[in-house]
């Protein structure tokens, strides 16, 4: 089973026409950190950054990083059918 946490940061900024540099100025979060989140290169995010983003974007955890339910890989499907 694969469990995935999706990253909707770039979609939210795009929909609201907000630039990374503006988020950085308004929140104090480094541009590098925001760029890594935007391009889905981050492997972890601190609670301090999450709190600032949720407050700034006025959204919830699920809006920004929705959890995608478990999916079965093709290999796992094959093993179940054997």
C-alpha positions as a Markdown table, in Angstrom:
| # | Residue | x | y | z |
|---|---|---|---|---|
| 1 | Unk | 0.0 | 0.0 | 0.0 |
| 2 | Unk | 1.2 | 3.5 | -0.8 |
| 3 | Unk | 0.2 | 6.4 | 1.4 |
| 4 | Unk | 0.7 | 9.9 | 0.0 |
| 5 | Unk | 0.5 | 13.4 | 1.3 |
| 6 | Unk | -0.1 | 15.7 | -1.6 |
| 7 | Unk | 1.2 | 19.3 | -1.8 |
| 8 | Unk | -1.2 | 21.9 | -3.0 |
| 9 | Unk | 0.9 | 25.0 | -2.2 |
| 10 | Unk | 1.7 | 25.9 | -5.8 |
| 11 | Unk | -2.0 | 25.4 | -6.8 |
| 12 | Unk | -3.2 | 27.7 | -4.0 |
| 13 | Unk | -0.7 | 30.4 | -4.8 |
| 14 | Unk | -1.5 | 30.2 | -8.4 |
| 15 | Unk | -5.3 | 30.4 | -7.8 |
| 16 | Unk | -4.8 | 33.4 | -5.6 |
| 17 | Unk | -2.2 | 35.0 | -7.8 |
| 18 | Unk | 0.3 | 35.3 | -4.9 |
| 19 | Unk | 4.0 | 35.1 | -5.5 |
| 20 | Unk | 6.5 | 33.3 | -3.4 |
| 21 | Unk | 8.4 | 36.6 | -2.7 |
| 22 | Unk | 5.1 | 38.1 | -1.3 |
| 23 | Unk | 4.5 | 35.2 | 1.0 |
| 24 | Unk | 8.1 | 35.4 | 2.2 |
| 25 | Unk | 7.8 | 39.2 | 2.9 |
| 26 | Unk | 4.5 | 38.8 | 4.7 |
| 27 | Unk | 5.3 | 35.7 | 6.8 |
| 28 | Unk | 9.1 | 35.9 | 7.4 |
| 29 | Unk | 9.5 | 32.4 | 6.0 |
| 30 | Unk | 12.6 | 32.2 | 3.9 |
| 31 | Unk | 12.2 | 32.3 | 0.1 |
| 32 | Unk | 14.3 | 29.1 | -0.1 |
| 33 | Unk | 12.0 | 27.2 | 2.2 |
| 34 | Unk | 8.9 | 28.4 | 0.2 |
| 35 | Unk | 10.5 | 27.6 | -3.1 |
| 36 | Unk | 11.3 | 24.1 | -1.9 |
| 37 | Unk | 7.7 | 23.6 | -0.8 |
| 38 | Unk | 6.4 | 25.1 | -4.0 |
| 39 | Unk | 8.4 | 22.8 | -6.2 |
| 40 | Unk | 7.7 | 19.8 | -4.0 |
| 41 | Unk | 11.3 | 19.3 | -3.0 |
| 42 | Unk | 10.8 | 19.5 | 0.7 |
| 43 | Unk | 11.0 | 16.3 | 2.7 |
| 44 | Unk | 9.7 | 17.9 | 5.9 |
| 45 | Unk | 8.2 | 21.1 | 7.1 |
| 46 | Unk | 8.4 | 22.5 | 10.6 |
| 47 | Unk | 5.3 | 23.3 | 12.6 |
| 48 | Unk | 6.3 | 26.9 | 12.8 |
| 49 | Unk | 6.3 | 27.2 | 9.0 |
| 50 | Unk | 3.0 | 25.3 | 8.7 |
| 51 | Unk | 1.4 | 27.5 | 11.3 |
| 52 | Unk | 2.5 | 30.7 | 9.4 |
| 53 | Unk | 1.3 | 29.3 | 6.1 |
| 54 | Unk | -2.1 | 28.2 | 7.4 |
| 55 | Unk | -2.6 | 31.6 | 9.1 |
| 56 | Unk | -1.4 | 33.6 | 6.0 |
| 57 | Unk | -3.4 | 31.5 | 3.5 |
| 58 | Unk | -6.4 | 31.1 | 5.8 |
| 59 | Unk | -6.6 | 27.4 | 5.1 |
| 60 | Unk | -6.5 | 24.1 | 6.9 |
| 61 | Unk | -4.0 | 21.2 | 6.8 |
| 62 | Unk | -6.1 | 19.3 | 4.4 |
| 63 | Unk | -6.4 | 22.3 | 2.0 |
| 64 | Unk | -2.6 | 22.6 | 1.8 |
| 65 | Unk | -1.4 | 19.1 | 2.3 |
| 66 | Unk | -4.3 | 16.6 | 1.7 |
| 67 | Unk | -3.8 | 13.0 | 2.5 |
| 68 | Unk | -4.5 | 10.7 | -0.4 |
| 69 | Unk | -6.0 | 7.4 | 0.8 |
| 70 | Unk | -4.1 | 4.2 | 0.5 |
| 71 | Unk | -3.7 | 2.9 | -3.0 |
| 72 | Unk | -2.6 | -0.5 | -4.2 |
| 73 | Unk | 0.3 | -0.7 | -6.6 |
| 74 | Unk | 0.3 | -2.9 | -9.7 |
| 75 | Unk | 2.7 | -5.3 | -8.0 |
| 76 | Unk | 0.5 | -5.6 | -5.0 |
| 77 | Unk | -2.6 | -6.2 | -7.2 |
| 78 | Unk | -0.8 | -9.0 | -9.0 |
| 79 | Unk | 0.2 | -10.6 | -5.6 |
| 80 | Unk | -3.4 | -10.4 | -4.4 |
| 81 | Unk | -4.6 | -12.2 | -7.6 |
| 82 | Unk | -2.2 | -15.1 | -7.3 |
